[in-house]
Amino acid sequence: MQSALVHVPEASTSLNPLDKAPGPSDSMLSDYLRLPVREFDDPAEVQRLLQTNLEAHEIMHREGGGAGKVPYMEGWRVIDKAQRIFGFDGWSSKILELRKEYEEQDKSSKRWSVGYSASIRVELKDGTFHEDVGFGSTINEKDRGKAIENARKEAVTDGTKRALRLFGAALGNSVYDKLHVKEVRLAGA
């Protein structure tokens, strides 16, 4: 896991990110580096929202093997909450690496089991970013293509959730606070 504040120097006085600054290269990277860093309208409000613990309806539970019930936040909910806190154009995610960990076909049933890992970076419009990894698997799927697709999507969603949680309690980090999860569960009972 890595986090850093990154400031991209502005090479143009234009505030329109579609205007190109003069320069020798037209590559996508150099165009990106010319974009001005955009600040949030109210950084204190963004910080306040990120520090808010999850409510009972936002915390789900699943079987965790020997660990009993494990709390988690659903992928769609984390993404929706990030949209509400940062704005639709206030953040982005990028797949840094997507790697097949295993792919096996059962000889008798001809069904597929596949696992993928993904390294994801979530970056805010001000240049702040966090990275994390996720894992996805499909077990006993008849169609090989569907097994690969589902495992890859699950790995990317898991990595995105894990990177977003590093921004604060509101984006899933509070599910790691056992006392908070217990209090929320008791209050909802």
RODO-2510 file (C-alpha; in nm, 4 decimals, decimal comma):
residues 189
     n   res          X          Y          Z
     1     m     0,0000     0,0000     0,0000
     2     q     0,1215     0,3414    -0,0888
     3     s    -0,0179     0,6863    -0,0593
     4     a     0,1245     1,0154    -0,1620
     5     l     0,0311     1,3678    -0,2403
     6     v     0,1212     1,4438    -0,5966
     7     h     0,1303     1,7899    -0,7450
     8     v     0,1336     1,8065    -1,1224
     9     p     0,2846     2,1373    -1,2315
    10     e     0,0671     2,3437    -1,4581
    11     a     0,2364     2,4079    -1,7905
    12     s    -0,0403     2,6183    -1,9348
    13     t    -0,2320     2,9216    -1,8161
    14     s    -0,5505     2,7842    -1,9729
    15     l    -0,8089     2,6502    -1,7293
    16     n    -0,9652     2,4382    -2,0017
    17     p    -0,8155     2,0876    -1,9722
    18     l    -0,8969     2,0261    -2,3404
    19     d    -0,6674     2,3099    -2,4531
    20     k    -0,3204     2,1809    -2,5343
    21     a    -0,0199     2,3599    -2,4003
    22     p     0,2580     2,4108    -2,6524
    23     g     0,5138     2,1333    -2,6414
    24     p     0,7080     1,8872    -2,8504
    25     s     0,5026     1,5758    -2,7650
    26     d     0,1407     1,4918    -2,8331
    27     s     0,1428     1,1695    -2,6307
    28     m    -0,1394     1,1065    -2,3855
    29     l     0,0995     1,1232    -2,0911
    30     s     0,2335     1,4647    -2,1776
    31     d    -0,1240     1,5901    -2,2322
    32     y    -0,2185     1,4567    -1,8901
    33     l     0,0789     1,6222    -1,7242
    34     r    -0,0310     1,9579    -1,8680
    35     l    -0,3714     1,9394    -1,6977
    36     p    -0,4018     2,1702    -1,3984
    37     v    -0,4554     2,0078    -1,0598
    38     r    -0,8132     2,0697    -0,9512
    39     e    -0,8945     2,1297    -0,5875
    40     f    -1,2107     2,0243    -0,4103
    41     d    -1,4546     2,3097    -0,3467
    42     d    -1,4643     2,2344     0,0264
    43     p    -1,1790     2,0038     0,1365
    44     a    -1,2868     2,0277     0,5023
    45     e    -1,6320     1,8946     0,4125
    46     v    -1,4788     1,6103     0,2100
    47     q    -1,2609     1,5215     0,5101
    48     r    -1,5595     1,5357     0,7469
    49     l    -1,7603     1,3036     0,5214
    50     l    -1,4688     1,0586     0,4914
    51     q    -1,4382     1,0373     0,8711
    52     t    -1,8046     0,9391     0,9155
    53     n    -1,8475     0,5776     1,0256
    54     l    -2,0705     0,3452     0,8262
    55     e    -2,4324     0,2989     0,9292
    56     a    -2,5932    -0,0390     0,9951
    57     h    -2,7572    -0,0659     0,6507
    58     e    -2,4173    -0,0100     0,4830
    59     i    -2,2414    -0,3015     0,6566
    60     m    -2,3084    -0,6499     0,5229
    61     h    -2,1891    -0,9823     0,6683
    62     r    -2,0741    -1,3018     0,4991
    63     e    -1,9357    -1,6319     0,6167
    64     g    -1,5615    -1,6043     0,6641
    65     g    -1,4687    -1,9679     0,7099
    66     g    -1,3224    -2,0224     1,0558
    67     a    -1,3546    -1,6511     1,1335
    68     g    -1,7349    -1,6641     1,1586
    69     k    -1,9291    -1,3720     1,0119
    70     v    -1,7069    -1,1129     0,8424
    71     p    -1,8295    -0,7542     0,7895
    72     y    -1,7855    -0,5926     0,4485
    73     m    -1,9192    -0,3161     0,2285
    74     e    -2,0684    -0,4047    -0,1083
    75     g    -1,8789    -0,2848    -0,4162
    76     w    -2,1649    -0,0845    -0,5659
    77     r    -2,2204     0,0919    -0,2338
    78     v    -1,8535     0,1935    -0,1959
    79     i    -1,8478     0,3318    -0,5505
    80     d    -2,1782     0,5140    -0,4996
    81     k    -2,0521     0,6681    -0,1761
    82     a    -1,7249     0,7757    -0,3420
    83     q    -1,9332     0,9464    -0,6130
    84     r    -2,1363     1,1289    -0,3473
    85     i    -1,8306     1,2408    -0,1462
    86     f    -1,5844     1,3251    -0,4257
    87     g    -1,8273     1,3967    -0,7114
    88     f    -1,8602     1,2084    -1,0383
    89     d    -1,5451     1,3752    -1,1708
    90     g    -1,3592     1,3909    -0,8409
    91     w    -1,1904     1,0512    -0,8562
    92     s    -1,0833     0,7763    -1,0905
    93     s    -0,9509     0,4237    -1,0683
    94     k    -0,6850     0,2511    -1,2736
    95     i    -0,5888    -0,1136    -1,3069
    96     l    -0,2136    -0,1288    -1,2496
    97     e    -0,1910    -0,5056    -1,2883
    98     l    -0,4361    -0,7895    -1,3506
    99     r    -0,2824    -1,1332    -1,3086
   100     k    -0,4188    -1,4846    -1,3455
   101     e    -0,3308    -1,6775    -1,0295
   102     y    -0,4771    -2,0104    -1,1385
   103     e    -0,7034    -2,1693    -1,3960
   104     e    -0,8108    -2,5301    -1,3598
   105     q    -1,0608    -2,7537    -1,5292
   106     d    -1,2036    -3,0479    -1,3383
   107     k    -1,1372    -3,3587    -1,5458
   108     s    -1,4659    -3,5333    -1,4656
   109     s    -1,7151    -3,2427    -1,4601
   110     k    -1,5324    -3,0275    -1,7213
   111     r    -1,6102    -2,7218    -1,5059
   112     w    -1,3684    -2,4330    -1,4520
   113     s    -1,2195    -2,2720    -1,1430
   114     v    -1,0290    -1,9472    -1,1992
   115     g    -0,8598    -1,6908    -0,9740
   116     y    -0,7255    -1,3435    -1,0548
   117     s    -0,5520    -1,0732    -0,8533
   118     a    -0,5660    -0,7031    -0,9370
   119     s    -0,3578    -0,4054    -0,8265
   120     i    -0,5682    -0,0896    -0,8348
   121     r    -0,4933     0,2799    -0,7937
   122     v    -0,7664     0,5221    -0,6910
   123     e    -0,6713     0,8822    -0,7546
   124     l    -0,8552     1,1962    -0,6513
   125     k    -0,8757     1,5020    -0,8718
   126     d    -0,6261     1,6799    -0,6469
   127     g    -0,3637     1,4113    -0,7198
   128     t    -0,3893     1,2216    -0,3896
   129     f    -0,3976     0,8460    -0,4454
   130     h    -0,4044     0,5088    -0,2718
   131     e    -0,3241     0,1660    -0,4117
   132     d    -0,4264    -0,1796    -0,2957
   133     v    -0,4821    -0,5323    -0,4219
   134     g    -0,7928    -0,7398    -0,4692
   135     f    -0,8703    -1,1007    -0,5468
   136     g    -1,1532    -1,2649    -0,7372
   137     s    -1,2388    -1,6263    -0,8051
   138     t    -1,4985    -1,8346    -0,9804
   139     i    -1,5469    -2,1950    -0,8811
   140     n    -1,7223    -2,4738    -1,0701
   141     e    -1,8317    -2,2661    -1,3724
   142     k    -1,9396    -2,4518    -1,6865
   143     d    -1,8248    -2,1818    -1,9281
   144     r    -1,4515    -2,0979    -1,9256
   145     g    -1,5046    -1,7451    -2,0605
   146     k    -1,7658    -1,6669    -1,7975
   147     a    -1,5362    -1,8018    -1,5237
   148     i    -1,2527    -1,5739    -1,6400
   149     e    -1,4825    -1,2709    -1,6786
   150     n    -1,6374    -1,3085    -1,3332
   151     a    -1,3036    -1,3660    -1,1567
   152     r    -1,1462    -1,0634    -1,3265
   153     k    -1,4388    -0,8331    -1,2441
   154     e    -1,4449    -0,9513    -0,8841
   155     a    -1,0697    -0,8891    -0,8481
   156     v    -1,0993    -0,5351    -0,9872
   157     t    -1,4005    -0,4534    -0,7687
   158     d    -1,2251    -0,5931    -0,4601
   159     g    -0,9082    -0,3937    -0,5343
   160     t    -1,1095    -0,0764    -0,5929
   161     k    -1,2960    -0,1223    -0,2639
   162     r    -0,9717    -0,1841    -0,0760
   163     a    -0,8050     0,1253    -0,2274
   164     l    -1,1088     0,3452    -0,1562
   165     r    -1,1263     0,2305     0,2079
   166     l    -0,7827     0,3864     0,2650
   167     f    -0,9425     0,7294     0,2239
   168     g    -1,1472     0,6852     0,5410
   169     a    -1,4149     0,5249     0,7531
   170     a    -1,7026     0,6265     0,5230
   171     l    -1,5600     0,4285     0,2303
   172     g    -1,5282     0,1016     0,4172
   173     n    -1,2416     0,1393     0,6604
   174     s    -1,4819     0,1344     0,9553
   175     v    -1,5633    -0,2346     0,8905
   176     y    -1,2161    -0,3047     1,0321
   177     d    -1,3157    -0,1335     1,3590
   178     k    -1,4565    -0,4317     1,5550
   179     l    -1,6024    -0,2121     1,8285
   180     h    -1,7909     0,0044     1,5757
   181     v    -1,9252    -0,3012     1,3910
   182     k    -2,0397    -0,4567     1,7199
   183     e    -2,2101    -0,1323     1,8325
   184     v    -2,3870    -0,0941     1,4979
   185     r    -2,5011    -0,4557     1,5076
   186     l    -2,6355    -0,4259     1,8631
   187     a    -2,8139    -0,0988     1,7814
   188     g    -2,9838    -0,2627     1,4816
   189     a    -3,0938    -0,5736     1,6756
***
